[in-house]
C-alpha cells in the first residue's frame, strides 16, 4: 500500500491541548492488502463492542483501542497494547503508517473531557484473533467501497430519548459504522484524497 503509506507520511495530524484531568485514549486503524490485488484489495478491520450497561459505546462498531495507562509510553503504544488485550493481535511487528487527526469524544451528543488518537497500522496474511470480553466480533471489510461511498447509509437511533437519524457506512453483515468511528473514517479518507467528497447527509 505505497499510496496510503506516502499520504500518511506527509500528514500533520490535528492534535488537541488537554488539561491534566482529561482522559486520553487511542485506537488502531488496521489495514491489510491482498498481494494479488494491491490497493484495490485493501481491507480495514472493525470490532463490534460487547453490549455493556453504562458504556456509551456499547454494541457499536469501532476500531480496537482504549484508554492510555500510566505505563504506556505514548498514545501509539496505548493503541498497540489495547489491540493486544481486546483481540489478541500483536502490532509490535506490524508496519506503522502514521497518526490521524485526534477526535473529541461526544457520546450521544454530550462532549466529554476526552480525546481519542487514531493510529494506522498495516498487517499481512490472515491473523487469528482471540477477542476478550469487551469484543463480540472482529470484522474485515473492503476499504474501497467505503472511500467510494458505495456503502454510505443512514440509520435511526435514540438520542436523548428521541429518534435521531445518523449517517454512516453499512458493512456486508449489516453492521452500521457511525458516530466517532464514522468521523475518524472521514478524516482518514480526506488524508488519502484531499478532494474526497463527503457523502450526502440526511
C-alpha positions in Angstrom: 0.0 0.0 0.0 2.6 2.6 -1.1 0.0 5.2 -1.8 -1.5 5.1 1.7 2.0 5.0 3.2 3.0 8.1 1.2 -0.1 10.0 2.1 0.2 9.4 5.8 3.9 10.1 5.8 3.1 13.7 4.7 0.2 14.2 7.0 0.4 16.6 10.0 -2.4 15.4 12.3 -4.5 17.8 14.3 -3.8 17.5 18.0 -5.6 18.9 21.0 -4.2 20.6 24.0 -5.7 18.9 27.0 -5.8 19.5 30.7 -4.2 17.1 33.2 -7.7 15.9 34.1 -8.6 15.0 30.5 -8.8 11.3 29.6 -6.7 10.2 26.6 -7.4 7.2 24.5 -6.1 5.7 21.3 -7.4 3.3 18.6 -5.7 1.2 16.0 -6.8 1.6 12.4 -5.6 -1.7 10.9 -5.3 -2.4 7.2 -4.2 -5.4 5.2 -3.6 -5.6 1.4 -4.0 -8.6 -0.8 -0.7 -9.3 -2.5 -2.5 -10.1 -5.8 -4.9 -7.1 -6.0 -2.8 -4.4 -4.2 -4.6 -1.2 -3.2 -7.9 -2.3 -4.7 -7.9 -5.3 -2.3 -7.0 -3.4 0.8 -9.2 -4.2 3.8 -9.9 -2.4 7.1 -10.6 -4.0 10.5 -13.5 -3.2 12.8 -14.7 -4.7 16.0 -18.2 -4.9 17.4 -18.1 -3.8 21.0 -19.8 -6.1 23.5 -23.1 -4.9 25.0 -22.4 -3.3 28.4 -24.8 -1.3 30.5 -23.5 2.2 31.1 -21.0 2.1 28.3 -21.7 5.0 25.8 -20.2 2.9 23.0 -22.0 -0.4 24.0 -22.6 -2.5 20.9 -21.0 -0.1 18.5 -18.8 -0.8 15.6 -15.3 0.6 16.4 -11.6 0.3 16.0 -9.8 -1.7 18.7 -8.4 0.6 21.4 -8.9 2.2 24.8 -7.6 4.5 27.5 -4.0 5.4 27.9 -2.5 3.9 31.0 0.3 5.2 33.2 2.7 2.5 31.8 2.0 3.5 28.2 4.9 5.5 26.6 2.5 7.4 24.4 -0.8 7.1 22.6 0.6 4.9 19.9 1.7 2.4 22.5 -1.7 2.5 24.1 -3.3 1.6 20.8 -0.9 -1.4 20.4 -1.5 -2.6 24.0 -5.2 -2.3 23.8 -5.4 -4.1 20.5 -3.4 -7.0 22.0 -5.7 -7.1 25.0 -9.0 -6.7 23.1 -8.5 -9.0 20.1 -5.2 -10.8 20.7 -3.4 -9.2 17.7 0.2 -8.1 18.4 1.0 -5.0 16.4 4.6 -4.6 17.6 5.9 -6.2 14.4 3.3 -4.5 12.1 4.2 -1.6 9.8 3.3 1.7 11.4 1.8 4.1 8.8 1.2 7.1 11.0 -1.3 9.0 13.1 -4.7 10.5 12.0 -6.3 13.7 13.4 -7.3 13.4 17.1 -11.0 13.4 17.9 -13.1 14.7 20.7 -15.4 12.2 22.4 -19.0 13.1 22.1 -21.2 10.1 23.0 -24.8 10.7 22.4 -24.0 14.3 21.6 -22.5 15.1 25.0 -18.9 16.3 24.9 -16.5 14.5 27.3 -13.2 15.8 28.6 -11.5 13.1 26.5 -9.6 12.8 23.2 -9.0 9.8 21.0 -5.9 9.4 18.8 -6.2 7.0 15.8 -3.0 5.3 14.7 -2.8 3.4 11.4 -1.0 0.1 11.0 -0.6 -2.4 8.2 -0.5 -6.2 8.7 0.0 -9.1 6.3 -1.5 -12.5 6.0 -4.6 -13.8 7.8 -4.1 -13.2 11.5 -6.1 -15.1 14.1 -7.9 -13.3 16.8 -8.9 -14.1 20.4 -11.4 -11.4 21.4 -11.8 -10.7 25.1 -15.0 -9.9 27.0 -15.1 -6.4 25.5 -15.5 -7.6 21.9 -18.3 -9.5 20.3 -16.9 -9.7 16.7 -13.9 -8.9 14.6 -14.8 -7.9 11.0 -12.7 -7.2 7.9 -14.3 -5.2 5.1 -13.1 -3.7 1.8 -11.7 -0.2 2.1 -12.5 0.9 -1.5 -16.3 0.6 -1.2 -16.1 2.9 1.9 -13.9 5.5 0.3 -16.2 5.5 -2.8 -19.2 5.9 -0.5 -20.8 2.8 -2.1 -21.7 1.7 1.5 -22.9 5.0 2.8 -26.3 4.6 4.6 -28.5 6.1 7.3 -29.9 4.7 10.5 -32.3 6.0 13.1 -31.1 5.6 16.7 -32.3 7.0 20.0 -30.6 10.2 21.2 -31.7 11.8 24.5 -34.9 9.8 24.3 -35.7 10.9 20.7 -35.2 9.0 17.4 -32.4 10.7 15.5 -31.1 9.9 12.0 -27.4 9.2 11.8 -25.1 8.8 8.7 -22.6 6.0 8.5 -21.4 3.0 6.5 -23.3 -0.3 6.2 -20.9 -3.3 6.2 -21.5 -6.6 4.5 -23.1 -8.3 7.5 -25.4 -5.4 8.2 -23.2 -3.8 10.8 -23.5 0.0 10.9 -20.4 2.2 11.4 -21.5 5.6 12.7 -20.6 8.3 15.3 -17.0 8.6 16.4 -15.7 5.8 14.1 -17.5 7.4 11.1 -15.8 10.7 11.9 -12.4 9.0 12.0 -13.0 7.3 8.7 -13.9 10.7 7.0 -10.7 12.3 8.3 -8.8 9.3 7.0 -10.3 9.5 3.6 -9.5 13.2 3.4 -5.9 12.4 4.1 -5.8 9.8 1.3 -7.5 12.2 -1.1 -7.8 15.9 -0.3 -10.5 16.2 -2.9 -12.6 13.4 -1.4 -16.2 14.4 -1.2 -18.2 13.5 1.9 -21.4 11.6 1.2 -24.7 13.5 1.1 -26.1 13.5 4.6 -29.7 13.5 5.7 
